[in-house]
Amino acid sequence: MRSQVNLDRLNLLSEYLDGRLQPKEQARVDALLASEPDARNELAALHSVRKLLRSAPHRTAPRNFILKPHVARTIHRDRVAIPLLGTSGLLSIGVALTLFLFAYIPKAIQSEPSSISSFAMEQAPGAPAPAAYSINGEPIIITWGVPAAGGRGGGGGEWESAVSAGTFSVKMPAAGAPSEQATPQTDTMAVTDYPPITGTGPILGVSETTTAGKDIARNITMVNYRGIGINLLLLCGLMLSATAYLLKRRRYR
Amino acid sequence: MDEIALITAARQGDTDAFNRLVLTYQDMAYNMAYRMLGEVSRAEECTQDAFFAAYRNLNSFRGSSFKPWVLRMVHNACIDELRRRKRRPLVPLEPLHHDEEVESPAWLADTSPTPEEAAATRELDQAITHCLKTLPPDARSVIVLVDVEELGYEEVAATLRTPLGTVKSRLARARQKMQDCLQGFMELLPAVERLDREGK
């Protein structure tokens, strides 16, 4: 508390010394100086410091600091180049972020609403079946060669054997017929045992004589050029911006 | 040609116009840099840097007076230099204390009519340089601008972009600290007063 009072008095005396006080405050300080010797000493000390500093020898420039024309041209180039560098950096970052948004965000957005809408369509009473999933208004039931469980649960026991046999069936029940009671044999197409494709030459660069799975895994590498491009652009933008910032900090003082 | 016309011409690439501004303010700029740093060579570098920065940033000049603006450049250059020096301390070639006198062109430049006056001036200069170095950089800027360069409070506030109240309180505290430091050099004061009387 006492130091705060001293600090206030110090500020007041310093301003008094420079003649910066309003008449009312000045009268208050005059009264203080008349009554308190400490305040007078304090003011005298401040006065002597100011006097010393004002009487200090004034240094003159040891040389002229004028700009020579060739130096001025260099500075002028910097004045254009550094903001250009900064702007191009920020532009690169902006383009990279925009590409990122357009490349990846729509996939994330699309995946969620489609599942929601299909669920909603399933739940909606009397809603028409989408054309892609129906033939003549009837839903297609694909049983993949496995006997239908008929809502009774289980029924997975024969799945492995059915798949290994390469058999699946597509069941298309008649209009109006309840799907649960339709027999698996009616309107069922079965496709069995795909023969190996021959005589076509290489498919996707894989010759027919080699083992397809191995060759695809070995020869075709999935390169995400778009992702690499966005990352490179972002990196360039960040580097340009950082360089411009550092140059500006160093030069534009 | 007034300042604004010179600045306008300099903005359009007229180096001569800018150099006329430099010649007007270079002594003040150099003196401030010297008082801030206490070293001749560093002060020279900072003054040059400040004028380069002023030329680069001429387009951002919005004020009516060039002086506070260019002094701000000097202040910034000095603060940067002080920060650099804090990171990489250097041993100065100039004497820090009055008992380490080294003759150098800077000291010889302070020519006075008599040897006694020259000695008193030199000692005073050394004492002030030493005591200014003990102040924090912000307080040092304020006291140099007000008490050495004799700028008004408003000009200092504009130069340092600091509120007026902060300028006043920093100045008061800086004066008090200088007074504490100069206690050891108070025998210089009569010499100064004598010089003042003789000057008058």
Interface residues (C-beta under 8 A of the other chain):
Chain A: L7 L10 N11 L13 S14 E15 D18 R20 A45 L46 S48 V49 R50 K51 L52 L53 R54 S55 A56 P57 H58 R59 T60 A61 P62 R63 N64 F65 I66 L67 K68 P69 V71 A72 I75 H76 D78 R79 R251 Y252 R253
Chain B: G13 T15 F18 N19 V22 L23 Q26 D27 A29 Y30 N31 Y34 R35 V40 A43 E44 T47 Q48 D49 A50 F51 F52 A53 Y55 R56 N57 N59 M73 N76 A77 D80 P105 A106 A109 D110 T121 L124 D125 A127 I128 I143 V146 D147 V148 E150 Y153 K168 S169 L171 A172 R173 R175 Q176 M178 Q179 L182 L188 L189 V192 E193 L195 D196
